[in-house]
Structures are given as C-alpha cells and as structure tokens.
Amino acid sequence: MKKKIILTVAFAAAMLMANQSVAQISLTAGYSGKNMTWKGERTQHGVTRAIDTAMNFGPGYYIGLSYNYKLDEGLGLMSGLYFNHNWQRVSNDFPLALGANLNRVISDTVMDISVPIAVSYSYNITEPIAVYAFAGPTLHFGLQATEVQIDTYSGYSDILASKNRTEVFKRDLYRKNEEGESFYSRFDLQLSVGLGVRVYGATLQASYSLGLLNRCGYADKMDNKNSFNMSQFYVGLGYSYSFDKPDKDKDKNKNKKKSRRR
C-alpha cells in the first residue's frame, strides 16, 4: 500500500511540474455524502446474525483544490486535494426482559482526504459556457473516524430501579489493538467519474467515487466474515481560473522580428 501511495504522489508531482501551455486551478466546496456497504456478521446480545446493508454517512461537506493541465484541444489531466467531513446518527430500541427497554444511539464522525488523478475533457458550447467530464482513480486516506455509543436502559420497576441507567462508549475506529488490527482501514483506492458546467469562472460540479478496496481493518484474519466498501458522492460550487504559461518559442520569434526591424 505504501508503494502505491509513493507512486501516486510521484505521478501527481510529475504532472504539477509538466510544462503545459494552458493550466487551470479550481476551488470547489459543497455537499459530500458517504455510503458504506457492510456484508458479514454481527453479534449482539449473544445473537449472531448475517449483515448485508448500506449505511449512509451524511450530511457532510467537502472543500478542495484541483489543477487541470491542458494536453490538447479539450483534453487534459486533472489532479487535486480534497478534505471530506461526514457524520451519521442512528437510534434503535431493543425490548428487554421485565418490560424494560434499551435505547441505543450511535454517532459516527469521519474525516479524510482524497487525491484524484483523472483524465478530463472540456467542450465549449459558447465563449463563456463550457461543459466538462472527468474520470480516473482517486487515492483516499482516512484522518479520523470516531464512534460514540449511548445506551439508555429504562422501564424497570421501582424494585429494580437501579438498572435504569445510561452508559457511554467512545472508540477510535482507526486505532489498532494489540494485534495490530483496527475496525476500519485508513486507505482506499476509488474509481471516480464526474460532470460539470463552467460559466465564465463559476462552476457547478457533481462526481461519484466507488471504493474498490475492503476497508475492514482485520480483513486478513482467517475467521473474518466482514467487508466494508465505501463510496462517495459530491455536489459542489466553485471558481476556476485559467492562465497561460509563457511560450518560449513565441518569445524567441518576437525577439527575432524586433531585431530584424532594427
């Protein structure tokens, strides 16, 4: 995994240093929705049951910078850096013996960064209006994933009133245990596609990133039956600025013409 990160960063750096004639930098921010597909098993109150469900981490937001390098008419390479912040809150009730009830509230907060490297294509409808599309791999790195679980026991009779209580549990989902395992893995490789429209410098953009790796932190265990696959959806507004890099050949020709006139 570390080799993949080094290669990806090296490739992005090479693009940054590329001597393209036209480049474009964009600042974008907006809504970010994250979904996790959980397949496997879960044991709760001594009962193990199969899991095949989708969990939604939202609402959320993202903000980021991207850099687009023009290769040919309409065709370019795009890379960038995005910060994502997502959260969720789920509440469930579980009937207990003696008419009591357990209310469980689970709140998750997830923060991560994404580095897309995509091929882009832009088409000018008119002089100020253009549509564009992009597709390519995205390197994903988790910064923080915390979970807070609040269990509230209620409904016990006066004789058992001491059992009416609230318990709070908090854990870091990226923290490794003594065996070097965590609930979530920090790394993911995603396949991203997106569409956008640009009017003068203002942009409206939407994209989707499909997670390709199993994010389960203990996926290598022989008895593990869980798999977590993440996907992300973005909709944002932004502003892009295009600039031309100096063309040395054109400058030389201009200087030659000036010298001839003299």
Secondary structure as the mmCIF struct_conf table of DSSP 4:
data_model
#
loop_
_struct_conf.conf_type_id
_struct_conf.id
_struct_conf.beg_label_comp_id
_struct_conf.beg_label_asym_id
_struct_conf.beg_label_seq_id
_struct_conf.end_label_comp_id
_struct_conf.end_label_asym_id
_struct_conf.end_label_seq_id
HELX_RH_AL_P HELX_RH_AL_P1 LYS A 2 LEU A 16
TURN_TY1_P TURN_TY1_P1 MET A 17 MET A 17
BEND BEND1 SER A 21 SER A 21
STRN STRN1 VAL A 22 GLN A 44
TURN_TY1_P TURN_TY1_P2 HIS A 45 GLY A 46
STRN STRN2 VAL A 47 PHE A 57
BEND BEND2 PRO A 59 PRO A 59
STRN STRN3 GLY A 60 ASP A 72
TURN_TY1_P TURN_TY1_P3 GLU A 73 GLY A 74
STRN STRN4 LEU A 75 PRO A 95
HELX_RH_3T_P HELX_RH_3T_P1 ALA A 97 GLY A 99
STRN STRN5 ASN A 101 ASN A 124
BEND BEND3 ILE A 125 PRO A 128
STRN STRN6 ILE A 129 SER A 154
BEND BEND4 ASP A 158 ASP A 158
TURN_TY1_P TURN_TY1_P4 ILE A 159 LEU A 160
HELX_RH_3T_P HELX_RH_3T_P2 ALA A 161 LYS A 163
STRN STRN7 ARG A 165 ASP A 172
TURN_TY1_P TURN_TY1_P5 LEU A 173 TYR A 174
TURN_TY1_P TURN_TY1_P6 GLU A 178 GLU A 179
BEND BEND5 GLY A 180 GLY A 180
BEND BEND6 PHE A 183 PHE A 183
STRN STRN8 TYR A 184 TYR A 184
BEND BEND7 ARG A 186 ARG A 186
STRN STRN9 PHE A 187 VAL A 199
TURN_TY1_P TURN_TY1_P7 TYR A 200 GLY A 201
STRN STRN10 ALA A 202 GLY A 211
BEND BEND8 LEU A 213 LEU A 213
STRN STRN11 CYS A 216 CYS A 216
TURN_TY1_P TURN_TY1_P8 GLY A 217 ASP A 220
BEND BEND9 LYS A 221 LYS A 221
TURN_TY1_P TURN_TY1_P9 MET A 222 ASP A 223
STRN STRN12 SER A 227 ASP A 244
HELX_LH_PP_P HELX_LH_PP_P1 LYS A 245 PRO A 246
HELX_RH_AL_P HELX_RH_AL_P2 LYS A 248 ARG A 261
#
